[in-house]
Amino acid sequence: MTDLTIHEAARKLAARNIRSTDLTRACLDRIAARDTTLNAFIAVLGDRATADAEQADREIDSGRYRGPLHGIPISLKDLIDLEGVPTTAASRVRAHHVACGDAPVAAALKAAGAVILGKTNLHEFAFGTTSEDSAYGPVRNPHDPSRSPGGSSGGSAAAVVAGMGLGSIGTDTGGSIRIPAAACGIVGLKPGAGELSCAGVVPLSWTLDNVGPLARSVTDAWILYEAMRGTPGRDIQPLDAPPLHGVRLGVLGGYFVDFLEEGVRERFGEAVEALRAAGASITHVQIPHAPLIPAIYLHLVLADAAAYHAEMLDAAFDQYTRAVALRISMGRYILAEDYARARRGRAILRAHVDDCLERCSALLLPTLPITAPKIGATVVELGPKKDTLRNVMLRLTQPFNLTGHPAISLPCGGAVPPGGGAPLPVGLQIVGRRAGTIDLLRLARTIEEIV
């Protein structure tokens, strides 16, 4: 039962073939069985979730069905306020903070009838890509617990893959939804900039933050996205999948493919060829100045993080994990002129991506250059090339936080990691036009069936 998609479970709940209480109990049982290994949850709200599921069953029985999220058990990343529950951000600094109200996205999901199972673990204050620097211990990848699930929304991705809920809500500042979606083999959507409210969500960077869904399918991501937008549940329409014939897709080259594990390169190439065979028109495109992306990103995110954390860092430095405290502290040395240059660079990159999308319906690239890394890894070596793990994991996702374009990661097979072992998931990233998240989801629904 916990392996159902949201869409499948919704049809069964509406037909009264299953009960929300049974579905919720099955998810709570799965959490009890697997979370001692995966450490995906910071807080499990068993009694509250059970009561909400019972209420959902009563409403459905009486003909007051709200739509495809009614009675569906999901989780929230523990950056998102839920009234009466601590919002810890995986940090001892906020261990005693209790939310006095729901974040707008949480309120919208509850209004749609979702059952909130609990709050998921993450990289402390969302400032990392592996979900291992957490006051509550590292999250582990369900495919191989010796490996990271990606981050910072690692707990959300692990919970969905392990059946500890049918969907989850994460945040994405440089790839924190798409990275764990790719590392764990599910769907992760970063909507266009500003589409979903980040009020009531602990910020990493006011300039770059987004909130969005992680789910087992594009249709499930659509249902969660529409609910978070405030669309009444009964008005959430099925997601149509347009034909691919003649659709022009741009494959990003240069910087975006010059640092890839061989297995990731192979799966990406196979996905592109499958789309070509299905009728898509494939063209190769370049983004000028792409090697400057990491520097532009770093000057914005570090400065924003340092500004938000200034007082807490002074008062409680030792209560942060050391790696995160040092990373935030770096932001205090960003010059105003460098911040201004970064903002200008961001605008130039946005224009370049807009230009590419004038000629294409969407852009294609891998989500992660590598498969899920071992917990504790700090460096990636691919032949003669070497870089920090953090830089490598952010490399292909952070550009679209800078530019504000919507982007989605879909699973596209598996690859054996360097050194051998069982295949691990690979992600295909699709980038759409600004203010085009709905069109991107429709296209992703088509592509999902092909790759």
C-alpha angles and dihedrals in degrees: 000000000000090000093065119111117240089251093053094045092047092057091049093047092048090051089046091237090130133022128233089227091058093045092047093047090050090053092048090050090051090051090051091050101044110022095078085068102034100036090207096148133064094181129018113199098199101156093042093047092048091051091049091049091051089051090049091053092051091050094048091047090053094050097258096123109165100195142271097331095050108123094358114140114226138154137230128222108248093250091073120087118240113180114258094008127102116254099208102168082214089286135120085220089074100030093122099038111119119191114241092201144006122277108244092252091051091048090050092051091049090049088055089055101256118158111225110217097184149292120298131225122252145168104292111278087351089280100135144048104231107051090228101110097075132130085230097053131262125312114233130217113251090219092056119000091206088068136070120256088216124251170354090318091040096133091053093052094044091049093054095046092047094050093249089136133344096252142356141207120233139168130242125202099150101358104313094143099036097043096057091039089058095042092050100036104246138108120279125181128199104189122213116288114285096005095116123040117252092193110129090024118113103245129231096176122000085201098056111019123124135170124215149142136284115199146147096259142019089249090056091049088051092052092051093044093051092049091050089051087060097252107157109251095241089054096056102112126203114274109247120214112219120212115268097215110122095002109140114226123187118218110208114226139182112034091019097060105025096089109046136131107248092243091052090049091051095049091047092050091049091050092052092049091048090054091048090051090050091059105270119140107233121205130173118234138181133210111216117229092017093145088066092061097094093051093048091048094046095052091052101042096043094049093047092047093048091051093051095044099040099109096036092048091053093046102039110018092142092054092066121081105263097242093052094045091053093046092052091046090059088067091068089071097055109115119226090237091054090050089051091049090051091053089051091048089051091055091050092051090048090054092049092052090046088053092053090049092052085069098037138042091225143350125242129209138135116279097218124021089215140034118255109306127228114266107261096028114136105172135047121209120189108176108300092347121094134175141152115282091238093055092047095049093049095042100096102029105044094068091071095050085056094048098037096230118146114251135183133193120216127185112252107179132288139285133204107247121234108281093033135262136126117333116270127207123277123203130218113208121209120191122199137194120283111273086016103106094124092051089047091053091050091051091045089053089058094043091048090066092052106044 
